[in-house]
Amino acid sequence: MTSLDTTAPRTKAHIKGAPARRQAMLDYLIQAGSAQVDELAERFGVSRMTVHRDLDSLSEQGMVNKQHGGVTTRSSSVFESNFALRSHIAAREKQALARAALEEIAPGQAVMLDDSTTASELASLLPTREPLTVITNGLESIGRLKAASGIKLITLGGDYQPRFNATFGLLCEQTLANLRASVAVLSASAILGTTAYVQDPAVTQIKRAQMAAAERRILLIHSAKFGHSALHRLADLSEFDLVLIDAGLSAEHRAALDEAEIVYRLIKA
């Protein structure tokens, strides 16, 4: 399991404003699983009343389950199957990973993006590398790119699934089989050892098809996903040409990647 960062900010001076504090609180709870109100008040340097207000806000958004004296996060399967919820997790780290992935993309290439929230962050940056061809099944990425004049956008058809805000199924897979991209940029639900896992079988199938349709494969992954598993195996990390991870990765997991000779780079958020 990835250890919690005991050096995280604990005072108002370090986290300014309720939105930033609530995001930091949610990130902490996702890693910890649960916490007491007094624990959160001490960690973030705010009053118990402020913590209650923050937790009420997160609870109203469906992010956490508030209980007497404490709080627990929703199950990982709920987070992984809801795009709106996933978009709130580790937003700063995802943006940093997207910026790092952008450096791996050159004008004129064909870029494949999966349905992940991290890939949608990259989508926002891609117009700075135009001209590009972008192929994706993620409607969030489509929405961010549809007005970009220098982007040729290829949308993958199929069965639309609202909880992922993306298309999947046979039609999507058949379209991918007839395309070839310079690079595919993907994410995953969990990493156990050196294997990437995804919670949903339909999502897994399309991610595999995207990997098969690209010359180069890049995985963007948040460090908190290490030490966990999900239902379906996606791929070994060695099948990716580059794995980009935020710098919160523990020494234990770094050593495992080094031992397996995985090509990875740590990105400071």
N, C-alpha and C positions, 0 to 999 in steps of 0.2 A: 504494500500500500504506500502511496506517496505521503510522506510526512507533511504535517501542517507547518506553515511558515510562522515560526514564533517571533519573527521580527516584523510582522505586519503592523501597520500603523495602529496606534491605540488612542490617539487623542484627536480632538476637533481640529487642532492645528494642522494635522497631516491629511485629513479628509474633510474637505470643505463642501458644505451643502448636503441636503438630504438625499438627492438622487445618487450622488457619488458614494455616500455612506451606505445607502441601501444596496447598491451594487456590490460594494465590498463585503457587506454583511451576508448577502446571498452567496457570493463566491466562497466565503468562509463556511457557511452552513452546508453547501454542496459537498465540500471536502469532509467536514466534521460529521455530517449526518443529522446531528441534533445539538442543541445548546440550551443553557438556562439563561433567563433574562439577566440575572446578575452577572453572569459570565460575559455576555455581550456588552453590557453597560461598561464593565471594566475594560474589556478589550478595545472598545471604540471610544472610550473617554466621554460618554454621554450619560444622561440620567436614565433611570428605569422607565420613566414616562416617555422619553424620546424613543427608547428601544421598543416600547409597546406600540407607539405610533408607526415606527418603521415596519414592525412585524405585521401590524394591521394592513399596511399598504401592500406588503408582499403577499399576504394571505388573500387580499381582495383580487390580486392578479393571478391567483392560483399557484404561486411559487412555493409556498410553505404551508404546513399545517400548524397553526398556533394552538398550543395546549396550555394547561394551567401551569404557570411558572416557567414555561419553556417553549421550544419550537422544534419541529422536525421538517426536513425537506420532503417533497414528493418523491415517489419512487423513481429510480433511474429510468425505468421503462416509460414512465409518463413524460419525463424530460426529453428522452430520445425520440418520442413519437409526436412531439408537438413543436412546430417550428417557432411559434411565438414565444414559448417558454425557453427554448434553446437560445434564442437570440439575446436573452438577458444574461446568459452565463458567460463569464470571463470575457466581456466585450473588449476590454483593453488589450488582452492577450491575443484575441482573434485579429484585431486590427493590426497589431505588430506582426503577426504571422502573415497576414495578407500583404503587408508592405515588403516583407522579405521574399515572398513568392513572386511579387511583381518584378523583382530584380532578376528572376530566372526566365523572364518572358521578353522576347524581342519583337519589334514591329514586323508585320508580315506573317507571323505564325498563326496556326489554328490552335485555339486553346479550348480544352474540354473542362467544364466545371460541373461538379456534382450538385446535389440538392442541399448541401450543408450550409449552415449559417456562416461558417468561416469562408467558404467559397463565395458567398454573396458579398462579403466584405471586400474580397479581391475584385469582384465584378465592378464595384464602384471606382476602383483605381485603374482599370484596364483602358479607359479612353486616353490616358496619358501615354500609352504604348501604341496607339493606332498608327497605321491600319492593322486591324486584327480580324480574324474570323473567330467567333466565340460560339461554341456548341454547348447547350445546357438543357437539362430537364427541370431546373429550379426556377419557379416563377418569380421569386424575389430577385434573382440575378437578371432575369429577363426584364423585369420592371426597371431595374437600375441601368440597363444598357439600351433600352428600346429607342431612346432619343439621341444616342451617340452616333454622329454622322460618319465617323471613321470606323465603325464596328459593323461587320457583316454578321448578323445574328441568326444562328440556326437553332430553332426550337425543336426539341424532341417531343413528338406526340406520345400518345398513350393514355392510360387511365389516370385521371387527375385524382390525387388523394389530398384533401384539404389539410389533414393534420401534419403532412410533410410540406404542403404548398409546392408540390412537384408532381411530375408524371412518371408512371412506371408501366410495367406490363410488356406483353409480347410486341406490340407495335413500337414501343420505345426501344426495345432490344433489337428488333429487326432493323430499325433506322441506324442504330449504332454500328451494326455489322457492315453497313455500306459506307461508313465514314472513316477517315483517318486523320488524327490530330497530331500536331507537333508535341503537345504536352497535355497531360490530364492532371488536374489539381483536385484532390479529394480529401475528405476527412473520415473519421471512424468514431464509433461509439466508445470503444475501450481498447486498451492494450494490455495483454497478459503475456509476460515474457517478451518475446519478439514477434508476437502474432497480433494482428489487428482484427477486431470483431465489430459486428454491426447487429443491432437488436432485431431489425425487421427483415424477413426473407426477400421481399420485393425490392427493398432498398439495396440489399446485398447483391442481388442479381444484376441490377443496373450498374452499380459501382464496378463490379467485375467486368461487365461489358465495356464500360468506359476505359478501364485499365487496358483491356485487350485492343482497344481502338486507338491507342496513343503510342507514339515513339518513346516518350519519356513520361515518367510518373512521379508526381510529387505529393507527399502526404503532409497535411497540416494538422497538428494534434496538440491539444492542451495537456500540460503536464499532469493535471489532476486525473486524467483518464488512464494513466499508467497504474498497473496493479489491479486492474479490474477486467472482467470478462463480460461478454454479451452472448446472445444465443447463437449467432451465426458467424462462422469464420470468414473473414474477407480475404486476407493474404498475410504472408510473412512480411515483415518489414524489409527484408532483403529484396523483395520484389519491387520496391520503390527505388528510383534513382536518387532520391533525396527525401529525407524526413526533416521537417522543420518543427521545432518544439520550443515552447517558451522556456525561459531560463529558470523556472521554478522546479525543473526536474530534479529529483533527488539523486544523490551520489550513487546509491544502490542501483537505480535504473540506468544511470549513465554507464556504470561499469558493465551492466548486462549488454547494453548496446555496443560498447567497445569490444567486449569479448566476442560478440557475434559479427563484428566488423560491419555494422550497419552504418551507412553513410547518412549522417545527421548533422544538424547545426542548431545550436541553442540561440534563441532570439530574445533579447531583452525587451520587455514590454514598456 
